[in-house]
Amino acid sequence: MRKYRVHYSLTKIPKSAIIVDCLSKSGSDQVKTFQKLQNNHPMTYAIIETGGKQFRVEPGRFYDIELLHVEAESKVTIDKVFLIQHEDDVHIGQPLVENATVEGTVLRHFRGRKVLVYKMKPKKKTRKKKGHRQETTRFMIDSITVNGVVLAARDLTQAVVETPQTGESESE
């Protein structure tokens, strides 16, 4: 008899993907990935570089990247784009895709968790304890553009608007 566990992870895989772990009698793990496209819209994404790291980005999602020295709520354009996939088209740069940009908004700046660095030399009574907190920027991807044509943009109609509650109830 097989047992099935379903994992939903929003940080590592897109919302449209479902991973099912299948445990057989022998105990060996087999992972099967089923990709289901929502509303038959293929995914558009880009691979960019910022802060010396490469990220796979999609419009409408935010990413924590190295500190960008700009004000919060300001627009930033990143032109180091290595790859763009849109529907069935794949643009691969050598090393960069020409005339390709990724535009986004800086949501906020914050500091990461503290990392403790402890150095000790045995038998010498030498100990050094130091802490470090990485400066980070939360960056929302707005659009992916190639040759002035917007391939994908963030859907602004999905913004959540809270309506104030009134004291009157509708059941009366």
C-alpha positions in Angstrom: 0.0 0.0 0.0 1.3 3.5 -0.9 1.0 6.6 1.2 0.7 10.0 -0.5 1.7 13.3 1.0 1.0 16.6 -0.8 3.4 19.5 -0.2 2.5 23.1 -1.1 5.5 25.4 -1.1 5.0 29.0 -2.3 8.7 30.0 -1.9 10.4 27.3 -4.0 7.9 26.4 -6.7 5.2 28.3 -8.4 1.6 28.2 -7.1 0.6 26.2 -10.1 2.9 23.2 -9.3 2.0 20.3 -7.1 4.6 17.9 -5.7 3.4 14.5 -4.6 5.8 12.2 -2.6 5.1 8.6 -3.2 6.5 6.2 -0.5 6.6 2.6 -1.7 6.8 -0.6 0.5 10.6 -0.7 0.2 10.9 2.8 1.8 12.5 4.5 -1.2 11.3 7.9 -1.9 10.1 8.8 -5.4 9.2 12.4 -6.2 6.9 13.1 -9.1 6.3 16.6 -10.1 3.1 17.6 -12.0 3.0 21.0 -13.5 -0.5 22.4 -14.0 -0.9 25.7 -15.7 -3.5 28.0 -14.2 -6.1 29.2 -16.7 -3.9 27.9 -19.6 -1.5 30.8 -19.3 2.1 29.7 -19.7 4.6 31.1 -17.2 6.8 34.1 -18.1 10.0 34.5 -16.1 13.5 36.0 -16.4 16.8 35.2 -14.8 18.5 38.4 -13.6 21.6 39.3 -11.6 21.7 41.8 -8.8 24.1 42.0 -5.8 26.3 39.3 -7.3 23.6 36.7 -7.2 21.2 35.3 -9.9 17.5 35.2 -9.4 14.6 33.6 -11.3 11.9 36.3 -11.2 8.3 36.5 -12.2 6.0 39.6 -12.3 3.8 40.0 -9.3 6.2 38.4 -6.8 8.6 39.9 -4.4 12.2 38.9 -3.7 14.7 39.7 -0.9 17.9 40.8 -2.6 21.1 42.6 -1.6 20.7 46.2 -0.5 19.8 48.7 -3.3 20.8 52.3 -2.4 17.5 53.9 -3.4 14.5 55.1 -1.4 11.6 52.9 -0.5 8.6 52.9 -3.0 10.9 53.9 -5.9 11.1 52.3 -9.3 14.3 50.4 -10.3 15.2 49.0 -13.7 17.6 46.0 -13.9 19.2 45.5 -17.2 21.4 42.4 -16.4 19.0 39.8 -17.8 20.5 36.4 -18.8 17.4 34.6 -19.9 13.7 35.3 -20.6 11.0 32.7 -21.2 7.6 33.9 -22.5 5.1 31.3 -23.7 7.2 29.1 -26.1 9.8 31.7 -26.8 13.2 31.5 -25.0 15.6 34.4 -25.2 19.1 33.4 -24.1 21.8 36.0 -23.8 25.5 35.7 -24.5 26.0 36.7 -21.7 23.1 39.2 -21.6 19.9 39.5 -23.5 20.1 42.7 -25.6 17.5 45.5 -24.9 15.9 43.4 -22.1 14.9 45.0 -18.7 13.2 43.9 -15.6 11.4 46.7 -13.8 10.3 46.6 -10.2 9.5 48.6 -7.1 11.4 48.7 -3.8 9.0 47.8 -1.1 11.2 48.3 1.9 14.7 47.9 3.4 15.4 45.7 6.4 18.1 43.8 8.2 18.3 40.0 8.2 18.7 37.7 11.1 21.9 38.0 13.2 24.7 35.6 12.4 27.2 35.0 15.1 30.9 34.4 14.2 32.9 32.9 17.1 36.6 32.4 16.7 38.6 30.6 19.4 42.2 29.4 19.5 42.6 26.5 21.9 45.1 26.8 24.8 45.7 30.5 24.0 42.8 32.2 25.9 41.9 34.0 22.7 38.2 34.3 21.9 36.5 36.6 19.5 32.7 36.9 19.2 31.2 39.0 16.4 27.7 39.4 15.0 26.6 40.3 11.5 23.2 41.4 10.1 22.9 41.6 6.3 21.2 44.6 4.8 18.4 43.5 2.5 15.9 45.0 0.1 12.4 43.6 -0.6 11.9 44.1 -4.3 8.6 43.6 -6.2 8.8 42.7 -9.9 6.5 44.9 -12.0 7.3 43.9 -15.6 9.6 42.1 -18.0 10.4 44.0 -21.2 12.3 43.1 -24.4 12.9 45.7 -27.2 10.4 48.0 -25.6 7.6 45.4 -25.7 6.2 44.4 -22.3 6.1 40.6 -22.2 4.5 40.3 -18.7 3.4 42.8 -16.1 2.1 42.6 -12.6 -1.7 42.4 -12.4 -2.7 45.6 -10.5 -6.4 44.6 -10.3 -5.7 42.0 -7.7 -4.9 44.5 -5.0 -6.8 43.9 -1.9 -9.0 46.8 -0.8 -10.4 46.7 2.7 -13.9 48.2 3.0 -14.7 49.7 6.4 -17.3 47.8 8.4 -20.4 49.8 9.4 -22.5 49.3 12.5 -25.6 48.4 10.5 -26.1 44.7 9.6 -27.6 43.7 6.3 -29.9 41.0 7.8 -32.3 43.6 9.2 
